[in-house]
């Protein structure tokens, strides 16, 4: 069930990250949502690897938003080329 919560938090985190990140964002709704989910999963597994979260514990909302912002910036850099 924790993976479902990670995906749901990632969905919302992607939308919040897009609203927070400055600049013109050409990514559509679906791409932003997928990047948010990937950011949430990235924050979860990176936090577990660093010992911040125990196994089975998902990343918090703020960490998910930060992970989504990082991925949105990377997506923008890749997309620009």
Secondary structure, 3 states (H helix, E strand, C coil): CHHHHHHHHHHHHHHHHHHHCCCCCCCCHHHHHHHHHHHHHHHHHHHHHHCCCCCCCCCCHHHHHHHHHHHHHHHHHHHHC
